[in-house]
Amino acid sequence: MEINRSDAITLLYGWLSENRAIQAVYTRDGVKASILGFIDSFVDGTLKISATRMKRLPVGDAYQLCFPLAGAKFEYEDEREAPPELREAIARRFESLFWIHSSGGSLVLALLDVEDKFS
């Protein structure tokens, strides 16, 4: 379901303050890149996800993804919105899915349904 920018920013700040583990996948023109980490910040309208706080993966800022939110559109769903045949599989792996679409590509954030075992 599409959500407005204000609700999207509120949701992302909630995940930042809760220190939630995120699987982020960026796609554009057949290119796909993935990162596991935490939302670190919003600076100048850019979302930063990195593994800086992951003690088990001490790579710091070498492992990061920055995605500008200017002009972006947002979608959110959990297993309730998924097709019936996928609901159980999604619920086992993710708490929810959040898409950010912009002219620079798309980013999907999967909120992992795990205890904070990565930090």
URQUICOR-V666858 format. One record per backbone hydrogen bond with DSSP energy under -0.5 kcal/mol. CO is the residue of the C=O (numbers start at 1). NH is the residue of the N-H. E is the energy in kcal/mol with one decimal. If there is no record, write none. Layout:
co={CO CO}
nh={NH NH}
e={E E}
//
This chain:
co={1 3 4 5 6 7 8 9 10 11 12 13 14 15 16 20 21 22 22 23 24 25 26 27 28 31 33 35 37 38 38 41 43 45 46 47 48 48 49 50 51 53 54 57 59 60 60 62 63 65 67 69 73 74 75 77 78 78 79 83 83 86 87 88 89 90 93 96 97 98 99 100 101 102 105 106 107 108 108 109 109 110 110 111 111 112 115 118}
nh={76 74 8 9 10 11 12 13 14 15 16 17 18 20 19 39 112 24 37 110 35 108 33 106 31 28 26 24 22 40 50 48 46 69 43 67 40 41 65 38 54 55 57 59 62 51 63 64 51 49 47 72 101 3 99 97 81 82 82 86 87 90 91 92 93 94 113 111 77 109 75 107 73 105 102 27 100 25 110 98 111 23 112 95 96 114 117 56}
e={-2.6 -0.7 -2.3 -2.8 -2.2 -2.4 -2.5 -2.7 -1.9 -2.0 -2.1 -2.8 -2.0 -2.1 -1.2 -0.5 -1.9 -0.6 -2.6 -3.1 -2.5 -2.5 -2.3 -2.8 -2.7 -1.9 -3.1 -3.1 -3.1 -0.5 -2.2 -2.5 -1.3 -2.9 -1.9 -2.5 -3.2 -1.2 -2.8 -2.6 -2.2 -1.0 -1.2 -2.5 -1.8 -0.6 -1.4 -0.6 -1.7 -2.8 -2.7 -2.0 -2.9 -2.0 -2.6 -3.6 -1.7 -0.7 -0.6 -2.4 -1.1 -2.6 -2.6 -1.8 -1.2 -3.3 -1.0 -2.3 -2.6 -3.4 -2.0 -2.7 -2.4 -1.7 -2.3 -2.8 -2.8 -2.4 -0.5 -2.2 -0.7 -2.3 -0.7 -3.4 -0.9 -1.6 -2.8 -0.7}
//
